[in-house]
Amino acid sequence: MHGSIMKQQLSELFHRRYACHAFEPGRAVAGADLEFILEAGRLSPSSFGLEHWKFLVVQSPELKQALQAACFQQQQVGSAGAVIVILAKLAELQPDSSYVRKLMEREYPAEQRAQALDNYRSFHAATDVRAWSVSQCHIAAANMMLAATAVGLDSCAIGGFLPDQVKQILDIDPAQYEVALILPVGHCAEKPHEKRRLPLAELVEYR
Ligand SMILES: Cc1cc2nc3c(=O)[nH]c(=O)nc-3n(C[C@H](O)[C@H](O)[C@H](O)COP(=O)(O)O)c2cc1C
């Protein structure tokens, strides 16, 4: 695709995406569209290439209602066609886990692997692993929201939830995962609101 067309389309997507606060209830999301969104998450970049995410796709009306209650009754959760719960890996990120070994083998040639693992071990020991893992999932979420816009769907990132309650509803082992973000997607029932952003001049400093 010609560069300027791609740029224009990407810019359009950035402007078109907005946080939807109420979806058309009962309107399902097509499986192919869901897969496109999940694929955008899968292809996202992550620290050490460790793909910190797991995606739970919730479509059962009962589970969506239960999740809404765990999200301070925000109605976009219960009304969405699908609710993607993004889980951040915890236990699998331990330097000696079989998961880390598998991905290190994929990421690094044999002669660099021991050094890479040593570096990772030092990094892991010095890092707030939970916050680090959640922040990787937020990168995937941003890509997924844009992908939803590209297939004509709306979304709303939901950070306002009670993690323990969400884990209980979805039977998540707290040693394995933290809840990173809840991402309802569907067809918005309200008009898009105007973009409100600070000007670049206020946000950028060149040195
Ligand atoms: C990490 C994160 C958490 C958010 N949590 C909520 C939330 O719990 N409820 C909500 O209505 N919107 C939530 N939002 C949406 C923001 O309020 C919204 O993106 C922001 O106001 C900018 O508006 P826009 O997305 O329509 O451009 C969240 C956004 C992000 C990135």
The ligand as a Gaussian input file, in Angstrom:
#p B3LYP/6-31G(d) Opt

LIG

0 1
 C       -6.041000       1.971000      31.021000
 C       -7.357000       2.657000      30.800000
 C       -8.385000       2.462000      31.698000
 C       -9.641000       3.037000      31.470000
 N      -10.672000       2.768000      32.332000
 C      -11.914000       3.226000      32.056000
 C      -13.018000       2.852000      32.861000
 O      -12.909000       2.101000      33.815000
 N      -14.244000       3.354000      32.524000
 C      -14.432000       4.163000      31.428000
 O      -15.568000       4.557000      31.174000
 N      -13.396000       4.524000      30.653000
 C      -12.151000       4.076000      30.926000
 N      -11.096000       4.409000      30.104000
 C      -11.354000       5.246000      28.916000
 C      -10.813000       6.674000      29.071000
 O      -11.603000       7.384000      29.995000
 C      -10.787000       7.352000      27.685000
 O       -9.959000       6.601000      26.835000
 C      -10.272000       8.792000      27.763000
 O      -11.147000       9.590000      28.497000
 C      -10.083000       9.405000      26.374000
 O      -11.271000       9.373000      25.625000
 P      -11.371000       8.620000      24.226000
 O      -10.830000       7.227000      24.435000
 O      -12.844000       8.606000      23.912000
 O      -10.575000       9.375000      23.218000
 C       -9.845000       3.869000      30.334000
 C       -8.784000       4.071000      29.435000
 C       -7.566000       3.473000      29.653000
 C       -6.462000       3.683000      28.645000

